[in-house]
Amino acid sequence: MQASQVSINCLLIDLTEAGELPPEATAMERAKQEFEALVRKTFGRSSISNASTPILDIARSTSSDAESAQPKTRNGNGFKACIRKLTGSRGRTSSLSSSPLSENKQKDDAIKSILRFIKVNDQYIALTSILLKSYLYYSARPIDPDVILNEHACEDNSVDKDEEPISKPIITLPRTKYGKPYIPKTATMANITSETNGEESLLPFSLSHHYPFVGLAYINGNAHEKHLSLVLGFDIVTFNSFSKTRSLYSSTEEYLQPFKSCFTDWEWEQINYSSAQDVEHNVDNDDDDHPKVKEMLLRWAMKEAYTKGLGTGLGTDFGSFAIRLQGIDNGEGSLKIPRVWDNICEAGEKLQITASIFHKDELNAKYWEFIFIPLTNKSGCACICIEGRNRPKLKLSAMSIQHLLEYHS
């Protein structure tokens, strides 16, 4: 009997879809002040549900906060439209505790988790990340029916069918000791603090962002049980990081030098090889399209996706292992120059490839599948990896802040 195919869903949000952020410093500062006031106002007037919901660690966050994460147009109309919509929304929150002190602390924690970022762009990303994880939670585990009944019950305990549909509280997930968010297999807080430390996730997923993109990759919750025990990682990288800071560096090499220790000698040779080929063929590259920078960023994304899949993230020494892509790094690729990005572009919408991962302290290689997805206008790349020699089926969906807000309202 043939084994069932692994199904991976990937949700991507481009925060610039609603228009560019105003570049003027005064406009940005004004937008930030409005943003902060809006979040605090929203949390201050949120209704509190005292229902004992089996929803792990629920933070004081509402759909109203997240909507303000929508990028603003240059004339500010997009942002003002957000405010108008927000003031008419009925933000809901939920709590594991009916204690006012506990609720207030959760409110403060949620606000701080967003407003601790200085840049407005980072605040948008924080809100979008909260929305995506909450969306995934409800996708994996349906909303508690008792909450719905409590919210819509009449005096005779019947349900008022004319009442507006229940809004879903926005939920922040607990994290492992390495900071990786997870959806506990158990639904009660009593079991979450058991001997497993609550670190067994209901389904494998991974979140990543690199402005203006925020994304989420996860294994379909309806998958075979053995697939739900697989390890999955995800990372997003954009290619304009060098051009944005170009004036700070005298050369590309100076920009790349701090990253050298994060790669093995062989990987660093691969990164430098692509640049050497351009010199040999007299290819002139500008800062936004420098092959050496792209190669480094893509190989960094591979490492970060892999360690996020392991659950250790940046806690793992990136220089302690090497990732070799079959067909590219073993001389059997279709292109003469073994650049990852060239292969991705030639593949089209996505490139799926098996990789051998070699750790310095291990004799045998590990095999993982990598999927590369070019981002809008080829401005970057999303990288998904899953353990084993699986050939997963990918479902890619472009999402928006509006969609997530409607889902929670």
N, C-alpha and C positions, 0 to 999 in steps of 0.2 A: 504494500500500500504506500503510495507516494505521500511524503510529508507535506503538510499544509504550508503555504507560503506566509512569511511574516509580512504584516501590513503596517507601514509607518505613515502617520499623518504629520504633515508639517504646515504650520500656520505662520504666515509672514505678514507683518504690518509695516508699511512705509509711512512714517510720520510726516512726510512732506507732501502727501497727497492733497491735503487741504490748502496748500499754499506755503510759500517760503516764510520763515520767521523774519520779523523786521530786523534789519541789520543795525539800525541806529541805536546807540547806547541808551539814549533817553527812552526810546520806545521799549527796549528790552527791560529796562529797570521798571518802567510803569507796568509792563505786562507781568513782571515778577511780583510786584506789590499787589496787583489785582488778583493774581493767582493765589498768593498766600492768604489774602483776605477771604477769598472765595472758599478755599479749603476749610479755614477755621469757621467760617459762617455755616458751611454745610454740616460739619461735624457737630457744631453747637446746637443745630436745630433738628438733628436726626432723631427719629423715634427709636426707642429701645425695645427690643423683644426679649422678654425674660423666659421664653420657652427653653426648656432643657434640650437643646438640639444636639444630636450626636455628630458634631461637625468639628472635631479636633480643636485646633488653636485658631479661634476666630478673632480677627482684628477689627478695630473700629474704623472701617473704611466703607465708603458708600459709592454708588454709581455717580453721584454728583461730583466727587473728587475726580474720578477718572475722566469724566467728560472734559474737564478743563485741561486735560493733557493733550487735547487736540491742537495741532500746530496752528499758528495764526497767519493770516494773510498780511501783506505789507500794510494795507490800510486799516488793519485791525478788525475788519468786519467779521472774519471767521471767529475771532476770539469773543467778540460781543455777542455773536449768535450763540456761542457756547454758554455764555452767562445767562442769556435770556432763557435758553432751554433748561439750564440748571436750576434757575429760580422757580421753574414750574415743575420740576421733578420732585418725587417724594422719596427721598433717599431712605433706605432701610439699613439697619445694622442688626446684628444678632450677638448674643453673649452667652458664654458658658456659665457666667455668674450674674446674679441679679444685684450684686453689691454695687452701689453707686461709685464707691472708690475704685473697684476693679474696672467698671465700665469707663470711668474717666481716665484711668491709666491706659487702658487699651486705646481710647481715643487719642491720647497724647502720643502714645507709641506709634500709632499709624500716621499721625500728622508729621511726627519727627522723621519717620522713615522716608517721607516724601520731601519735606522741606529742608532736610539736612543737606541736600544738594544745593550748591550755590547757583549753578547754571540752570536756566529755565529748561533747556533741552534735556538735562539729566532728570529734572522733575517730571517731564513728560514720559521719559523712559520708565521711571519708577512706577508711575501710575499705570502705564500700559502693561508692565510686567505683572502687577497685582491683578489686573483684569484678566490677563491670559491664564494665570494660575487658577484663579477663581472659576473661570470658564471650564478649564480642564477638570477641576474638582467636581463640578456638577455633571460634566459629561461622563465621568467615571462612577459617580455615586449620585443617585437622584436626590432631590431635595426632600427633607423629612416631611412626610404627610401630616404629622402632628402639628408642625409649625403652620402649615397651610390651614388646617382646621381651626387652630387657635386664632389665626389672623382674621378669618372670615366667619367665625361662628356667631350666630345670633343668640339672644337670651335663652332660647329653647334648645341651644346647641345644634341647631340646623345651620347649614351653610348658605350664606347670602350669595346667590348666583349672580346678582346684579353688581356685586362688588368688583372693583377693578382687579385684574389678575395680580396674584401675589408677586412681589418683587423679590428677587433673590439677594440675600446679603452678600456683599463681596467678602471673600475669605482669603486670608493669608495662611499659607501652609507652614507647618513646623519644619525645622531644618535639622540635619544630622550634625554631628560634632565637627564635620568639615564644611558646614554651611550649605549643604545641598538640600533643597526643598524636596519634600516627599509627601505622598498621600498615604497615610497609614491604612493597613489592611483592616484594622479594627475601627469601629466608629465611635467608641467611647473613650473619654480621657483616662478613665481608670485603667484601660488596657494599654493605652499609648505609653504609659510610664512603666510598663512591665519589663521583664528581663531583656526583651529585645531592644529596649530603649526607643521603640517606636520607629526604627529605621528601615522597616520592611515596607516598601512602597506598593500600593495597590496595582500600579502599572508603571513601567519604565517611561520616563520623560526627561527632557532637558530643555532649559530656557537659555536664550542668549540675546545680546543686543550690541549693536555698534551703530550709533546714530547715523542716519535716521531710521534704521531698521530694528525691529524687535520681533523675535520669532520663538516658536515653541515646536518641538518635535516629540512625538510620543507614539508608542505602540498601541494600536487599536485595542480598546478594552474588551472587545468581543473576540479577541484572538484566542487561540488555543492556550491552555494553561502553561505549557512549557515555554511559549513565546513571551508570556508575561514575566518570566524569570530571567529574561535576557538583559544584558546591560547595553544601554544606549547613551550616546553623548551628542552634543550639538554646539556649534559655535558659528558666529557671524563675524565677518571681517570686511571693512571697507578699505579702499585703496588710496584715499586722499590724506591719510595721516601724515605722510612725508611732506606733501606739498603745503599743508597747512602750517608746518613748522620749519619750512625750508630755510628761512632766514637765520635760524638758530644753528645751522650746521654748515660747515665749509664744504662738505662733500657727502655723497650717498654713503660712503664707507663709515664716516663719522656717525651718521644716523644709525647704521646697522650694528656698529661695534658692541653696544651694550647687550644686544641679543645673542651674541656669539656663544656665550656660555650655556644658552638654552638649547643648543643643538650639538649633536655629536660631530666629530671631525668630518665624517662622511657626509652628513646632511649639510654642513657648512660648505663643503666642496660643491655639492649640488647647487646650492644657492649662488655661489660665485661662478659656477660653470655657465649659467645662462647669460650672465653679464659678459663673460669672456667671449662668448660666441657673438654677441652684438658688436664688440670691439673688433673682432676678426672680420666681420662682414660690414663694418662701417655703418652700423645702425645707430641713429641718433634718437634718444628717448627723452621725453620731457618728464618733469617731476611726477605728473599724474599717471604716467604710463610706464614707469620704470620697471623693467622685467625683474631686476634683482630685488626690488622692494616687494613686488607682487609675490615673487617666489618665497621670500621670507615670511610674508604675512600668511600665505596659504599654508605653508608648512607649520607655522605657529598655530593656525586654526585647527589643523589636524591633531596636533599635540594637545591643544586645549580641549577639543571635543573628546578625545580619548580619555584624558584624565578626569573630565567631568563625568564621563560614563562610568569610570571606576569609582567616582564619588569623592575623589581627593582633590581635584582641581589643581590650583597653583601650589598645593601642599606637596606635590610630587616634583622632584627634580627633573625638569624637562631635558636636561642633558644626559640623563641616565638611560635613555632609550631612544631608538631610532625607528622611524616609520618608513618603510619602503613600499611604494606602490607598484604592483605587478603590471608589467607592460609599459611602464614609464621609467622606473628606477633600475630595471634589470636588463636594459638594452633591447627589449623586445617591443617597444612602442612603435606606433605608426609614424611618429614624427621624428625627424633627425635630431632636433634639440629637445632634450627631456625636460621641458617645462611643464609644470602642473597646469598653469593657466591656459597654455596653448591647447592642451588636450581637452580641457573643459570647454573652451570655445568651439573646438571642432566637434565635440559631442552634441552641442546644441543646448537643449533645455536642462539636461543634467548629465553628469558623468558618474557611473557606478563602477567601482573597481575594488578588487581585493588587495589588502595590504598585509605585509609581514611586519610584525612589531618585535624588535629585538631589545631586550633589557640586558644591561651589563652584567647583572648578577644571576642571569638565567641562561641555561644552555639552549633551550628550544624556543623557537619563535612562536608568537601568538598570531592568529589570523583573525582579522576584522574586515568587515565590509565598510567602505566609505562611499558616500554619495555627495557630490558637489553640485550646488545649484547656483548659477550666476544670478546676481541681483539686478534690479532695474538699471538699464543702460550700461550693464556690465561694470557697475561702480563698485562691486564687491562680490563676495561669495558666501553662501551658507554651506556649512559642512556638517553632515550627519554621519555618525559611525555606530556600528552595532557589532557586538562580539560574534565570533564564529564565521563560518563560510556560508552564511545565509545569503540568498538573493532576494532581498525584501522588495515588496511592491510599495511604491511611494505615491501618496496622495498629497498633492501640493495645493494649498488654498491661500489666496490673498485675502486678508481680513482688513477691517477698519475699526477705528475707535468707536464709530457710530454703531457698528454691528454689536460690539461687545457691550456697549451701554444699553442698547435695546434688549439684549439678552438678560441683563441684570435689572431691568426696569419693569 
